[in-house]
Amino acid sequence: MFSDFPARFQDWNSTNPLDLFDAPIVKSESTPKAHICRHLSQEARGCGHLVLWLDCDREGENICFEVIECTGFQSTPGKKVHRARFSAVTEKDILKAMNSLVEPNKNEAQAVDARQEIDLKVGVAFTRFQTSYFNGKYGNLDSRVISYGPCQTPTLGFCVRRHLQINTFKPEKFWTLHPYIMYKGYELKLDWQRHRLFDSDVTQMFRNFVKEDGFLKVIGISEKQVSKGRPTGLNTVNLLKVASSALGFGPQLAMQLAERLYTQGFISYPRTESTAYPASFDYKGTLGALARNPVWGDYVQQLLSDGYHKPRSGTDAGDHPPITPMSSATENILGHDAWKLYQYICQHFLGTLSPDCKYTRIKIEFESGGESFYCVGQHVLVKGFTSIMPWLAVTEINIPQFTEGQKIDISRIEVDEGSTQPPDYLSESELISLMEENGIGTDASIPVHINNICERNYVQVQAGRRLVPTALGISLIRGYQLIDPDLCLPDIRSFIEHQIALVAKGQADHSLVVEHVIEQFKRKFIYFVKQIENMDALFEAEFSPLSDSGRVLSKCGKCLRYMKHIPTQPSRLYCGTCEEIYYTPPKGTIKVSHISPELYKELTCPLDNFELLIFSMPGPEGKSFPFCPYCYNNPPFEGIDNLFGASKSSGSVKLGKGAGMPCFLCPHPTCQHSMISQGVCACPECDGTLVLDPVSAPRWRLYCNMCNCLVSLPEGAHRISTTRDHCPECDSTIIEVDFNKKTTPLKDGATLHIGCILCDELLYSLVEMKHGKSFSRKARHRGRGRGRGRRGYSGRGRGGKKQHDPRMSFRDF
């Protein structure tokens, strides 16, 4: 389930973003076609007990109550609800959870509802206002949505703050003194106790003092044993940091891989804040599961025989045990990427049960010319956990033995010159640490927030997975800083998370927390709108106005002057005379619709006089279709429940930037480009209509106006077009095919053939299904052809009278 606004608040043009703060919230199925709620309700009939086996975190608890609502257990007396708490999908954990069932936690579920409502209302209100304002003025923002989020924006703020630190950094020169000695076959470069000086003359003065002495005297020898502690248990944040810095996986991919490993039973639950194992954890059993692994099986056997060490005490957040392996696997079983993550999880777990790494550290101190120098040696005594985690191993540094008081001649003296360096751009790993320290997001949502600022083109991931802000990201943060710094600082999110934590513990009322936070942001929004010109001044200095962007493409139906096409995200047309913007379908190419001399020359929409355009999706099998810029943004017919590029919400289409009504969805009864004229028959895969692709020659084809179904028509035909006639048997549109003279299948070299692609034997034999069910003439059954369309307007679909002639549809392709 997901939270969203009701249908009446979905239209960006008719809804004032300020109204969203007081709008109601509805929950809808994430995948309505799966009918999960209906399925759960049916399965629950006749049952007296409901056992909830959802993820054991707040989000899982929230889903528990969604399931209770779907099944009706909450309102049915006599029925009992139980909650199973487990951390791994293993027999032992399952049996233990089943024997210790508890009640679901309503407070934790309400904490999730609170966060979702706050994030939805605040994020959508600011996002809609910013997007409409800036995309309506500038042409090269290269982002479909100028989004804001209570977590997302402070995350971006960290990246921009580092960028500003880099840009304002002023390097300073420094000098370092290094004497060299040759002793017992070793050449040693000694380090200066002062480290470095920012004055060249003073450094040269000290060099002269040392040179005058000509030797170094040993004034101190110290040796101590150092223990490098084994790691604590692995939690989600540390896993994400290692995945980014060492494995090269972004946080989003790392969590996807971890969740897959969990559902397959290879690791324990991957979302946890704890680094401490519970007292009842079965170390021996977990080690036994890994004992036969071909990679580290020998190491495990050694731990079992010599005796493993109990892990160091970590942090118990009260949610789940640390991430641990549950069963053995190999790269062949998991695949390359999942194996790399699984391998690290196993190595980390084995490291927590291994001895500490122990080594001796020897420091020799020297004096010459009144200045102190030193060198350090290291010798490993016990490798410990670094045997299984070699990237953490201590480096051996061999130095000869010295005697206190001895004097050694200096072989040479070097003065190294350097400059202070600015910090590097934040790595994903560093950003995750900052988010964790400042309470931005949860272990489950941190990857989402980082992924969002990348997808919105606010930052770019460069070498070493470092996040470099774009001009758009920098302008946004600087604008927030000018208007209301709270909007991009982590403090406000930390406060919200604290309030939500109180709700989860039952110490604060859910509705009061939401009401208070929403009211605060509503006031900030009103002030932000009034002060938007301060941010706009930054955008004006960085980006090009719409009038200076794009290329001249097609005529406006209102003023009959040419509009410009701006291809950068979001793709749109701009009429400088009317000062109007018309969004176009995303992720494809757009051209004027001069397709066929007979059909598409000088094309305009019969409803609004706008010149028609052709949109082509990428790839050899991408759809191509005509659309009217005005109708696409302002669908003229009621009852259209499917828009191209729209996400569905609450059972209705969700208008957004780039979503609209192309000609293949238009029910206009007489326009030669509408679904009524170009539609041929019902789609075998969904409720849509197979429509003739107007620019697919010479590889003519039909495509579904709702799904990815694709049907190839006779290849190499000179022309294929629809007619106004319909098949008397199936009511599909009759098509006219003008075959190539050299390849015509007709007798006596004839080229023109008219017929139904379902009922005409010749055309049917030349039709091929590219995407859809396999074709079988024997299994064909009569489908549905032309008839009354959906929602009452006339059109084609799967709503006609059912027949039984086997040649009636592509249902069994």
Secondary structure, DSSP 4 states (H G I P E B T S, - for coil): -EEE--GGG--TTTS-GGGGGG---EEE-SSGGG-HHHHHHHHHTT-SEEEE---SSHHHHHHHHHHHHHHT-TTSTT-EEEE---SSSSHHHHHHHHTT-B---HHHHHHHHHHHHHHHHHHHHHHHHHHHHHHTTBS----S-----TTHHHHHHHHHHHHHHHHT----EEEEEEEEEEETTEEEEPEETT--BS-HHHHHHHHHHHHHH-EEEEEEEEEEEEEEPPP----HHHHHHHIIIII---HHHHHHHHHHHHHTTSBS-S-----S--TT--HHHHHHHHTT-TTTHHHHHHHHHH-PPPPPP----SS-PPP-B-S---HHHH-HHHHHHHHHHHHHHHHHTSPPEEEEEEEEEEEETTEEEEEEEEEEEE-GGGGTSGGGPPPPB------TT-EEE--EEEEEEEE--PPPPPBHHHHHHHHHHTT-S-TTTHHHHHHHHHHTTSEEEEGGGEEEE-HHHHHHHHHHHHH-GGGGSHHHHHHHHHHHHHHHTTSS-HHHHHHHHHHHHHHHHHHHHHTHHHHHHHHHHHS-BGGGSSEEEEE-TTT-PEEEEE-SSSPEEEETTTTEEEE--SSSEEEE----TTTTTT-B-TTT-PBPEEEE-SSTT--EEEE-HHHHHS--STT----BTPEEETTEEE--TT-B--GGG---SS-TTSHHHHEEEE-SSSS-EEEE-TT-TTS-EEEESSS--EEE--TT-SEEEEEEEE-TTT-PEEEEEE--TTT--SGGG--EEEE-TTT-HHHHHH-EEEESSPP-TTT------EEE-GGGSEEESS-S-----TTS-STT-
